[in-house]
């Protein structure tokens, strides 16, 4: 048991680290999607109650779209990274 590792090779460690990084990125994407949708629904509910003009609704809509587009792009990057990792095995 050298260095506190019990029989893990460098390749196994790097694969495990890569999987952890991908999982972390996936969790971030899910949080962005959920947060975007919650904030968007709150803005649609609170906007008329606060008497905000309609142009603010468009602002919130575009902000939500930007968050969802970011999540889509990162999801596609994750998919490609996982596909490449499987091809290397």
N, C-alpha and C positions, 0 to 999 in steps of 0.2 A: 504494500500500500504506500506508494511513493507519492508525495505531494497531496495526500488526502483523497486521491482517486482510486477506486477499486476496479482496476481492469478496463477502464474506458480508454479507447484510443483517441488520438487527436481528431480523426475524422468523425467519430461518433459525437465528440464534444462539439465540433463545429456544426454538425447537423442538428444537434439538440439546441444549440444557441440560435441557429437560423430559424428553427421551428418556433422557438419562444418569441423571437422578434416578429415573425409573421403573425403569431397568435396575438401579440400585443397590438400590432397594427390593425388587426381585424377587430379587436375590442374597441379601439379608438374609432374606427369607421362606424361600428354599431352605435357607439355613444353619440357621434356626430349626427347620425340619421335620427335617432330618437330625440336628441336635444333640438335639432332643427324642426322636427315636426311638432314638438310640444310648444316651442316658442312661436312657431307660425300659427298654430291654433289659438294660442293665448292672444297673439296680436290681432287675429280676426275677431276674437270675442271682446277684447278690451278696447279696440279701436273705436267702434261706434259708441261704446259706453262713455269713453272719454271725449267724444266729439271730435276725433281726429278727421281731417279731410280725407277723401278717397285716395289722394295721391300717396298718402302714407301706406295705404294698403298695398299699392304697387311696390313701394320700397321694401316692405316686409316680404312680399311675394318674390321679388328678385333676390333678396338676401337668402330666402329659403332655397330658391333654385341654385344659387351659388354653392350653398352647403351641400345640397344633394348631388350636384355635378362633381364637386370635390370628392365626395364619398364614392361616386361611381368610378372616377378615375383611379382612386387608390384601390378600390376593390378589383379593378381589372389588373392593376399592377400586382396585387397579391395573388390573383389567379395565375398570372404568368409566372411569378416567382415559384409558386408551388408546383406548377407544371414542369418548369425547368429543373427543380430539385428532384422530382420523381424520375425525370428522364436521365439524370446523372446516376441514379441508383442502379 
